[in-house]
Amino acid sequence: MIRNYLGFARGVSGQRLAREAFSQASLFGASFSLLRSATGLCRKQERLVVSISDGTEVSGQAVILATGASYRRLGVPELEALTGAGVFYGAATTEAPAMRGREVYVVGGANSAGQAALYLSKYASCVTLLVRGGSLKKGMSDYLVREIEETVNVRVRLESRVTGGGGSGRLERLTIGDVSSGSTETVPASALFVLIGAEPRTGWLPAEIERGEKGFVATGGDLTRERGSPGCWPLERPPLLLETSMPGVFAAGDVRYRSVKRVASAVGEGSIAIQQVHDYLGRI
């Protein structure tokens, strides 16, 4: 549940927001290529060409990268085998009703993990939030910290990480390690929800597009400051705010280096990117 997006006082689910956005874009005449993904990007004869996974190509004078990011994996082999069978990555909206009366665990220390823990607490008998750091306040909004502290069936274990687990076809137990002491404890568990950050979907992009820390796409001033490699911006004019190191290609939202990683920010960046595309097209 997203509770920090303007206009939704009681919150809005990501699924609902995405559905409404799809409908609105359709009404404005946008076309969609569903169940396919972009596999490459290059410039051919002054046009930008995007390769599609079905073997087709689309071309244009400008491209906006808004591919977002995917959930980072936990990296515990025995739990990877139980993905979808008690181990879940991302928000708990669809699985939450099935957790009624069960003891579940959430891994993560940012807003998404806190929101998932609170949502699950409406169904589960007990929700344990496992946080690697020593404080919730470092990565979580104050209002979420307060709600978690006030929710009786949500408990927090700081300086904790998941080191193992297993079950017969479905998650039955977790091994939790103490970050400070190195000691471990095996506990029964019905479900584990993993929300430990995200990795950008940028593996398909050419080397020509400069990326910053952890693979997020660098834009604007980051192409000419310390994060940009020498000569990564090829033109005499400075790059536009959301323009990548490939002129005419822009990035908006979570895929962008130094982005805020909030829905409102991504929507705002999308609007700015459209404006800058018009600016770019007026220059060529």
C-alpha positions as CSV (number, residue, x, y, z in Angstrom):
1,M,0.0,0.0,0.0
2,I,1.4,3.4,-1.1
3,R,0.5,6.0,1.5
4,N,2.8,8.9,0.6
5,Y,1.3,9.7,-2.8
6,L,-0.6,13.0,-3.1
7,G,-4.4,12.6,-3.5
8,F,-4.8,9.3,-1.8
9,A,-5.4,10.0,1.9
10,R,-6.1,6.4,2.7
11,G,-3.4,5.0,0.5
12,V,-3.5,3.3,-2.9
13,S,-2.2,-0.1,-4.0
14,G,0.5,-0.3,-6.6
15,Q,-1.7,-2.6,-8.7
16,R,-4.5,-0.1,-8.7
17,L,-2.3,2.8,-9.5
18,A,-0.7,0.9,-12.4
19,R,-4.1,-0.1,-13.8
20,E,-5.4,3.4,-13.7
21,A,-2.2,4.7,-15.3
22,F,-2.5,2.1,-18.1
23,S,-6.1,3.2,-18.8
24,Q,-5.2,6.8,-18.8
25,A,-2.3,6.4,-21.2
26,S,-4.6,4.4,-23.5
27,L,-7.1,7.2,-23.6
28,F,-4.3,9.5,-24.7
29,G,-3.5,7.3,-27.6
30,A,-0.5,5.5,-26.3
31,S,0.2,2.0,-27.8
32,F,1.6,-0.9,-25.8
33,S,3.8,-3.9,-26.7
34,L,2.8,-6.4,-24.0
35,L,4.6,-9.6,-22.9
36,R,7.7,-8.5,-24.7
37,S,10.9,-6.7,-23.5
38,A,13.5,-4.4,-24.9
39,T,16.8,-6.2,-25.7
40,G,19.0,-3.5,-27.2
41,L,19.4,0.1,-28.1
42,C,21.5,1.8,-30.8
43,R,21.6,4.7,-33.2
44,K,21.1,4.0,-36.9
45,Q,21.1,6.8,-39.5
46,E,20.3,9.6,-37.0
47,R,17.4,7.5,-35.4
48,L,17.4,5.6,-32.2
49,V,16.4,1.9,-32.6
50,V,15.1,-0.3,-29.8
51,S,15.3,-4.1,-30.4
52,I,12.4,-6.1,-29.0
53,S,12.6,-9.7,-27.6
54,D,10.3,-11.0,-30.4
55,G,12.9,-9.9,-33.1
56,T,11.2,-6.7,-34.2
57,E,12.5,-3.2,-33.9
58,V,11.0,0.2,-33.2
59,S,12.7,3.5,-34.0
60,G,12.3,7.2,-33.2
61,Q,14.1,10.4,-32.6
62,A,14.1,10.2,-28.8
63,V,13.8,7.4,-26.2
64,I,12.7,7.6,-22.5
65,L,14.1,4.8,-20.3
66,A,11.6,4.1,-17.5
67,T,12.3,0.5,-16.9
68,G,12.5,0.8,-13.1
69,A,14.2,-1.7,-11.0
70,S,13.6,-5.3,-9.9
71,Y,13.8,-6.7,-6.4
72,R,17.2,-7.7,-5.1
73,R,17.5,-11.4,-4.4
74,L,18.3,-12.8,-0.9
75,G,21.1,-15.0,-2.1
76,V,20.3,-18.0,0.0
77,P,20.2,-21.1,-2.3
78,E,17.8,-23.2,-0.2
79,L,15.3,-20.4,-0.1
80,E,15.6,-19.6,-3.8
81,A,14.1,-23.0,-4.4
82,L,11.1,-22.0,-2.4
83,T,10.3,-18.8,-4.2
84,G,6.5,-18.7,-4.6
85,A,6.2,-21.5,-2.0
86,G,6.4,-19.4,1.1
87,V,9.2,-17.1,0.0
88,F,8.0,-14.0,-1.8
89,Y,9.8,-11.0,-3.3
90,G,8.1,-7.6,-3.2
91,A,4.8,-6.4,-1.8
92,A,2.5,-8.7,0.1
93,T,-0.8,-7.5,-1.3
94,T,-2.0,-10.7,-3.0
95,E,-0.5,-13.2,-0.6
96,A,-1.6,-11.4,2.6
97,P,-5.1,-13.0,3.0
98,A,-3.5,-16.5,2.9
99,M,-1.4,-15.5,5.9
100,R,-4.3,-15.3,8.3
101,G,-3.3,-16.7,11.7
102,R,0.2,-17.5,10.6
103,E,3.6,-16.3,11.8
104,V,5.5,-14.5,9.0
105,Y,8.7,-12.7,8.5
106,V,9.7,-9.6,6.4
107,V,13.2,-8.7,5.5
108,G,14.2,-5.1,4.9
109,G,14.7,-1.8,6.5
110,A,13.2,0.7,4.1
111,N,9.6,2.0,3.6
112,S,8.5,-0.9,1.4
113,A,9.4,-3.4,4.1
114,G,7.7,-1.4,6.8
115,Q,4.5,-1.0,4.6
116,A,4.5,-4.8,3.9
117,A,4.9,-5.6,7.6
118,L,1.9,-3.4,8.5
119,Y,-0.3,-4.8,5.8
120,L,0.5,-8.3,6.8
121,S,-0.3,-7.6,10.4
122,K,-4.0,-7.3,9.4
123,Y,-4.0,-11.0,8.7
124,A,-1.0,-12.8,10.3
125,S,-0.9,-13.6,14.0
126,C,2.6,-12.2,14.2
127,V,4.9,-10.4,11.8
128,T,8.6,-10.2,12.5
129,L,10.6,-7.5,10.7
130,L,14.2,-8.4,10.2
131,V,16.5,-5.4,9.8
132,R,20.2,-5.7,9.1
133,G,21.0,-2.3,10.6
134,G,20.8,-1.1,14.2
135,S,17.8,1.3,13.8
136,L,14.6,1.6,11.8
137,K,14.9,5.3,11.5
138,K,17.9,5.2,9.2
139,G,16.0,4.0,6.2
140,M,12.3,4.4,7.1
141,S,9.9,7.3,7.3
142,D,9.0,8.5,10.7
143,Y,5.3,7.8,10.3
144,L,6.0,4.2,9.4
145,V,8.3,3.8,12.4
146,R,5.5,5.1,14.7
147,E,2.9,2.8,13.2
148,I,5.2,-0.2,13.5
149,E,5.9,0.6,17.2
150,E,2.1,1.0,17.8
151,T,1.1,-2.3,16.1
152,V,1.1,-5.0,18.8
153,N,1.6,-8.0,16.5
154,V,4.6,-6.5,14.7
155,R,8.0,-7.1,16.3
156,V,11.3,-5.9,15.1
157,R,14.6,-7.7,15.2
158,L,17.5,-5.4,14.5
159,E,21.0,-6.4,13.3
160,S,19.5,-9.6,11.9
161,R,19.8,-11.4,8.6
162,V,18.5,-14.6,7.0
163,T,21.2,-17.1,6.5
164,G,19.2,-20.3,5.7
165,G,15.9,-22.1,5.9
166,G,14.0,-24.8,4.2
167,G,10.9,-27.0,4.2
168,S,9.3,-29.9,2.4
169,G,8.0,-28.3,-0.8
170,R,7.1,-25.1,1.1
171,L,8.8,-22.8,3.6
172,E,8.7,-24.2,7.1
173,R,11.7,-22.7,8.9
174,L,14.2,-19.9,8.8
175,T,17.7,-19.6,10.1
176,I,18.4,-16.1,11.4
177,G,21.9,-14.8,12.1
178,D,22.9,-12.0,14.4
179,V,25.0,-9.5,12.5
180,S,27.1,-8.5,15.6
181,S,27.7,-11.8,17.3
182,G,27.5,-14.2,14.4
183,S,25.2,-16.5,16.3
184,T,22.2,-18.2,14.5
185,E,18.8,-19.3,15.5
186,T,16.3,-21.6,13.6
187,V,12.7,-20.6,13.9
188,P,9.4,-21.9,12.4
189,A,8.1,-19.7,9.7
190,S,5.1,-19.9,7.3
191,A,6.2,-17.2,4.9
192,L,9.1,-14.8,4.2
193,F,8.7,-11.5,2.3
194,V,11.9,-10.1,1.0
195,L,12.2,-6.3,0.4
196,I,15.9,-5.5,0.4
197,G,16.2,-2.9,-2.3
198,A,16.2,-3.1,-6.0
199,E,18.5,-3.5,-9.0
200,P,18.0,-1.4,-12.2
201,R,16.8,-3.1,-15.4
202,T,19.7,-1.8,-17.4
203,G,21.6,-5.0,-18.5
204,W,20.2,-4.6,-22.0
205,L,21.6,-1.1,-22.5
206,P,24.7,-0.4,-24.6
207,A,28.0,0.6,-23.0
208,E,27.6,4.0,-24.5
209,I,25.0,4.8,-21.8
210,E,26.9,5.7,-18.7
211,R,25.8,4.1,-15.5
212,G,26.6,5.1,-11.9
213,E,26.7,3.2,-8.7
214,K,25.0,-0.3,-8.9
215,G,24.1,0.1,-12.6
216,F,21.6,3.0,-12.4
217,V,21.6,5.3,-15.4
218,A,23.6,8.6,-15.0
219,T,21.9,11.7,-16.4
220,G,22.5,15.5,-16.6
221,G,25.2,16.9,-14.3
222,D,26.3,13.4,-13.3
223,L,27.8,13.0,-16.8
224,T,30.1,15.9,-16.3
225,R,31.0,15.6,-12.6
226,E,33.0,13.1,-10.8
227,R,30.6,10.2,-11.5
228,G,30.9,10.6,-15.3
229,S,33.8,8.9,-17.1
230,P,36.1,11.2,-19.2
231,G,34.4,12.1,-22.4
232,C,31.2,10.3,-21.7
233,W,29.1,13.3,-22.9
234,P,29.9,13.7,-26.6
235,L,28.4,17.1,-27.4
236,E,29.5,20.7,-26.8
237,R,26.2,21.7,-25.2
238,P,25.6,20.4,-21.7
239,P,23.2,17.4,-21.2
240,L,19.6,18.2,-20.2
241,L,18.7,17.3,-16.7
242,L,17.4,13.8,-17.5
243,E,19.4,13.2,-20.6
244,T,21.8,10.2,-20.6
245,S,25.2,10.0,-22.2
246,M,23.5,9.0,-25.5
247,P,22.0,12.3,-26.7
248,G,18.2,11.9,-27.3
249,V,17.9,9.1,-24.7
250,F,16.4,10.2,-21.4
251,A,15.9,8.3,-18.1
252,A,13.1,8.8,-15.5
253,G,12.1,7.1,-12.3
254,D,13.8,4.4,-10.3
255,V,16.2,3.4,-13.2
256,R,18.0,6.7,-12.9
257,Y,21.1,7.2,-10.7
258,R,20.4,9.4,-7.6
259,S,16.6,9.2,-8.1
260,V,14.5,9.4,-5.0
261,K,12.8,6.0,-5.4
262,R,9.3,7.2,-4.7
263,V,6.2,7.0,-6.9
264,A,5.6,10.8,-6.8
265,S,9.2,11.4,-7.8
266,A,9.0,9.0,-10.7
267,V,5.7,10.6,-12.0
268,G,7.3,14.0,-11.8
269,E,10.4,12.9,-13.6
270,G,8.3,11.4,-16.3
271,S,6.6,14.7,-16.9
272,I,10.0,16.5,-16.9
273,A,11.4,13.9,-19.4
274,I,8.5,14.6,-21.8
275,Q,9.2,18.3,-21.6
276,Q,12.9,17.7,-22.3
277,V,12.2,15.5,-25.2
278,H,10.3,18.4,-26.8
279,D,13.2,20.6,-26.0
280,Y,15.6,18.1,-27.6
281,L,13.5,17.7,-30.7
282,G,13.4,21.4,-31.2
283,R,17.2,21.5,-31.3
284,I,17.8,18.8,-34.0
